[in-house]
Amino acid sequence: MAVHRRALWALLAAKLVGGWGVGWDIRWHLVIGRDSFWIAPHVMTYASVVVASLISLGVLLIETWCARHGARSPGVITVAGLSGTRGFHLAWWGMAIVILAAPIDDLWHRLFGLDVTLWSPPHLLGLAGSQVGNLGGLLIALEVYDRGVKRLAALVASGVFLLGTFYIVVDQSVQTAFLRGGVFFFTYPVLGSLAFTYALLLVARIAESRAAPATLAIGALLVQISILLVGDVGFAILQPTPAIEEAIAADPTSPVAIAHEMARRNGWVPGRSMILRLTPLLPAALMALADPMRRWRTAAAVFALAMVAAAALALGRLPALSHALPSPADAAIALVAALACAGVSAWCAVKTADAFARAAPRSLAMLDLEPIAAKG
């Protein structure tokens, strides 16, 4: 049990370093350009992936060895010849997907050029693997801790990474608003209602905490601030030579070029805006007030409505989107779409929480104590 708990916190530390690497990598592409696979943020990101993979796989190998020698631990299952708890299986197979995405990403850039979009297939594959691993972290917390402060802290930390990864996936949707306008102005809150609702509601239910949605949104904001600090320090130390102007001139329609144009119109430094991390704060707080524990449908609907309203207020004030403002009919369509997305996402979150409850109905820590109690 001590090994499992230490492994969980080591995994969370590795995920934080990986988050710093991914966030810095996004800024690197925006202000420097992608000159090599071996740029510093890539090295940081994949170093964290290697560490997380070794930790999760190491626990599975230990459990496999124990199971083969007649010392099978409670809650252990065997998949592809590896024995371990469901949480550590998710953690390992998620990292395996991320590792698989790395060479595919490099091949993708060799075939289609160095320009970067967050929604490229290899990036989405890597992010999907990261989310599988984040779900594993949530399940491990349920496995190794009984109810209490330590379990809550582990669930919140894992939930912050789950929400933060969804943030990265949805971020580029503001470019859709810039390019298409109208009802697509609301792409960010609609996709946010689909993705963020799942993370916030899931953690609230498995942590049994009404305050979890607001806590996760604040935690993700703090992580974003730390990412900016890490990037600033990294750029100051390495002082890489920018090649972004040439890349923009070569393809003015690329996502990087669009990001620069939007930043220019807003008067911002590319990659430093916090608006997309601030926008979900109030909707998450309102979800908490609506009580996602007892009224999850209402909480999801409140979050979706608040996301559309908050995005309209925050994004509608930006000079870069002044040409893309929606009509009342567009807003009505967006509200319906956001409510539908939030409803589907909330249902999935509840089902996932129920599955986690079945997978870890009682913490392994309590099961581990039963033989001692029986002897007593």
HUMOTA-V667387 format. One line per field, one symbol per residue. phi: phi as a letter, one per 40 degrees, with the letter a starting at -180 (. if undefined). psi: psi as a letter, one per 20 degrees, with the letter a starting at -180 (. if undefined). burial: 1 if it has 16 or more other ideal C-beta (glycine too) atoms within 10 Angstrom, else 0. Layout:
phi = ???
psi = ???
burial = ???
//
This chain:
phi = .ccccccdcccccccccccccccccccdccbbhbcacccdccccccccccccccccccccccccccccbgbcccgcbbbfgbbicccccccccccccccccccccccdcccbhccbbcccdcccccccccccccccccccdccbbcdiccccccccccccccccccdcccdccccccccbggccdcdcccccccccdccccdcdcccfbccddccccccccccccccccccdccccccfcccbcccccccacccdcccccccccccgbcdgbcbccccdcccdcccccccgccbbcccccccccccccccccccccccdcbccbcccdcccccccccccccccccccccccccccccccbcbcccccccccccccc
psi = hhggghhghhghghhgghggggghgghghhigrniqhkqghgggghghggghghgghgghhghggghikjlpqqjprppkipqrrhghgggghghhggghhghhgggghhhjriqpphkqghghgghghhhghhhggghghhhiprpaggggghggghhghgghhhgggigihhhggghhachihjgghghhhgghgggghghgghilohigghggggghghhhghgggggggghhghlqoqkhghgghhnijqhgggghgghghikrppjjqjhihhgigghhhhgghinighmhggggggggghgggghggghiiphhjhijqrrhhghgghggggggghggggghgghgghhhhhhmhqqhghhhighghgh.
burial = 1001101111110111111111111111111111000011110111011011101110110111001000001111000001111111111111111100110010000000011101010110111111111111111111111000011101111111111111111111111111001011111111111111111111111110111111111111101100110110011000000001001100000111111111100100011010011011111111110101100100111111111111110110010110010100011011101110111011101101100100110011101000000000
//
